[in-house]
Amino acid sequence: AFTTADMDRELYVEQPHGYETSSPGHSCLLHKSLEGTKQAGYLFYKNTAAILESIGGIRCDTDPCLWCIDYKKDGKIFLGVFVDDLLTIHETDAARHRFERDYGKHFTITGGQPTEQFVGMEVTRDNTTGAYPIRPKLYIERTFEKHLHTAERPRATPFDTGADAPAPPRASHDNKP
């Protein structure tokens, strides 16, 4: 997905390994962003934002990853954008079909089945209320295991854990510099 955005500056990379030319040592000028470059994610989001705006998308004021498109008679569609993944919640099938047609002119859309998980969070639909509770339990458990669980991987500390902490300095009330 990152290779769909135009580069915003002149950037050269080494030729891919195994790519032979008559002039070894030449480099390649990137016309499109490349995964792994510092600006790839930003350029992809900028490109995605421009496309969403062109099809009527309005970005949320408080979170730039949340969007809404109001197709009026076809209903609204709400979007969550996470890197190159989109989560859509639509009022009607007509809104979903229209979004797939509009957005599909720019990107290949995959998926289409009900979402059970998005960026590590469980997503379900409460059929009685129509609500979509998002449960971050799996995400929290994975994050804990990766970064916080210390029982099996003790961490070093820069402090002597047996030493007493020094007392805080006492406040002076005598107005002297």
C-alpha angles and dihedrals in degrees: 000000000000091000091068096074122086116241115254095209142023108279129169127197134187117269112268115267110266093025107122125197132172088251112056116202095039119133132216125243111223116227093174129040118267127214108253097037114114095243099043097098093044093048092048091051091046089052092046091048092052091051093047090049091049091057094047102273119157117203119225112252094224101040121031090202094065121080139174130201117192109203089182105213092024093051135238131304123201121205135198113197120202112173101297098343123094127196114199130196113187134189094213139013087242090062091049093049092047092050092048089052095046098042092037090066087070106030138023108253118215129180117035096167122110111286117243097169134022125180090341096311126114113241121194136164121233100216094197096057102020089233123141108218111197114208115198093190095114092045091049092048093050092046091049092050093046101043114009110032103101104166092095098028110044114201126221118237125209091225131079099249092203096055124096116246114248116255115257116256115269119247116248120220100187101095092230118139 
